[in-house]
Amino acid sequence: SKFVNDKWMIKHGFLNDVQEHKPWWWNIKVQKLNLSAPLILLPEVSCQKAIEILQEKGYDQAPVVAESGLILGVVTLSNTLSSVLAGNAEFSDPVTKVTYDQFSKIGLEDSLGKLSCILENDHFAIVVHQQMQFNGNGSSFMKQMVFGVVTAMDLLTFVSRNDKK
């Protein structure tokens, strides 16, 4: 069961990491990865336009975020292309038709060890940051902002460039 799986428990924040022989980078914060700002697509972007934007900008994936800031998921270039070519989506369909709505989130203050656990099962994680916002009447609310998308390659690049051994 996933509830007695330590890696699942760590990934979902129910358990602190219990690994005995942690690599040097295990407790470093995600913010140290120096991720570039993400390319974000709004839900009404068409599949064709999403393909064009991702190819033109050199991205493999992009979060799909509603105007309200709600993270709807992630669209990948390969899934969008394969969905259109297989006839499961049309070029004119909104990108939400091919958006992965199952994704993991990680905060800037979380450890690279937690990120490593997430990336063992997922191809990417969305890096989020909680931000307090105030509206016109002075009441506040917390809004989750997309800070970046991180992959195993980002983690590997960081570790190899900063290897302490």
C-alpha positions in Angstrom: 0.0 0.0 0.0 1.2 3.5 -0.8 0.5 4.5 2.8 3.3 2.3 4.2 5.6 3.3 1.4 8.2 5.8 2.8 8.9 7.5 -0.5 5.1 8.1 -1.1 4.8 9.5 2.5 7.8 11.8 2.0 6.6 13.0 -1.4 3.2 14.0 0.0 4.7 15.6 3.1 3.5 13.1 5.7 6.9 11.9 6.7 10.3 13.6 7.0 13.0 11.8 5.1 14.6 8.9 7.0 17.3 8.0 4.5 20.5 7.3 6.5 23.2 8.0 3.9 22.0 11.1 2.2 24.0 12.6 -0.6 25.6 16.1 0.0 22.8 17.8 -1.9 19.8 16.1 -0.1 18.9 19.0 2.2 19.6 21.9 -0.1 16.5 23.9 -1.0 14.8 23.7 -4.4 15.3 27.5 -4.8 19.1 26.8 -5.3 18.3 25.2 -8.6 18.1 28.8 -10.1 15.2 27.7 -12.5 14.3 30.0 -15.3 10.9 31.6 -15.3 8.3 29.2 -16.8 6.4 29.6 -20.0 2.7 29.6 -18.9 -0.2 28.9 -21.2 -3.8 30.1 -20.6 -6.5 27.4 -21.0 -8.0 28.9 -24.1 -4.7 28.5 -26.1 -5.3 26.1 -29.0 -3.3 22.9 -29.4 -1.8 24.2 -32.6 -0.7 27.5 -30.9 0.7 25.6 -27.9 2.8 23.4 -30.3 4.1 26.5 -32.1 4.9 28.4 -28.8 6.6 25.4 -27.2 8.7 24.8 -30.4 9.5 28.4 -30.9 10.6 29.0 -27.3 12.4 25.7 -26.9 10.3 24.3 -24.1 9.2 20.7 -23.7 6.4 21.5 -21.3 4.4 24.4 -19.8 2.0 24.8 -17.0 -1.6 25.6 -17.9 -2.8 28.3 -15.5 -6.2 30.0 -15.4 -6.4 33.8 -15.2 -7.4 33.3 -11.6 -4.0 31.7 -10.9 -5.5 28.2 -10.5 -2.9 25.6 -11.9 -4.9 23.3 -14.2 -2.0 21.1 -15.2 0.9 20.7 -17.5 0.9 20.4 -21.3 3.9 18.6 -23.0 4.9 19.0 -26.6 5.1 15.2 -27.1 1.7 14.5 -25.7 0.1 17.4 -27.6 1.6 16.2 -30.9 0.7 12.5 -30.3 -2.8 13.4 -29.3 -3.4 15.4 -32.4 -1.8 12.8 -34.7 -3.8 10.0 -33.1 -7.0 11.9 -33.6 -7.7 12.3 -29.9 -7.5 16.1 -30.2 -7.8 18.6 -33.0 -5.4 21.4 -33.7 -8.2 23.9 -32.9 -9.1 22.3 -29.5 -8.1 24.2 -26.4 -4.9 23.0 -24.8 -6.9 21.8 -21.8 -7.9 18.8 -23.8 -4.3 17.5 -23.7 -3.3 18.8 -20.3 -2.0 16.4 -17.7 -4.0 17.2 -14.6 -2.1 14.8 -12.4 1.1 16.5 -11.3 3.2 17.0 -8.3 3.9 20.4 -6.7 7.0 21.3 -4.7 7.8 24.5 -2.9 10.9 26.7 -3.1 11.7 25.9 0.5 11.4 22.1 0.1 14.6 20.0 -0.2 16.2 18.5 -3.2 15.8 15.2 -1.4 12.0 15.6 -1.5 12.2 16.6 -5.2 14.3 13.5 -5.9 11.6 11.3 -4.4 8.9 13.0 -6.6 11.0 12.6 -9.7 11.4 8.9 -9.1 7.8 8.5 -10.3 7.0 11.7 -12.2 8.7 13.3 -15.2 8.5 16.8 -13.7 7.2 18.8 -10.7 5.7 22.2 -10.7 7.6 24.6 -8.4 5.1 26.8 -6.6 5.4 29.7 -4.2 2.7 30.9 -1.8 2.1 34.6 -2.0 -0.2 36.8 0.2 -2.4 39.1 -1.9 -4.8 41.8 -0.8 -7.9 42.9 -2.5 -9.6 46.3 -2.5 -11.3 46.0 0.8 -8.1 45.1 2.6 -8.8 41.4 3.1 -6.0 39.0 2.3 -5.7 35.6 0.7 -2.9 33.2 -0.2 -2.3 32.6 -3.9 -0.2 29.9 -5.3 2.2 31.2 -8.0 4.0 29.0 -10.5 7.7 29.6 -10.1 9.0 26.9 -12.5 8.9 23.4 -13.8 11.7 21.1 -12.7 12.8 17.8 -14.2 15.3 15.1 -13.3 17.7 16.8 -15.8 17.6 20.0 -13.8 18.4 18.1 -10.7 21.2 16.1 -12.4 22.7 19.2 -13.9 22.8 21.0 -10.5 24.3 18.0 -8.8 27.0 17.4 -11.5 27.9 21.1 -11.6 28.2 21.4 -7.9 29.5 18.0 -6.9 31.3 18.3 -3.6 33.1 15.0 -3.9 
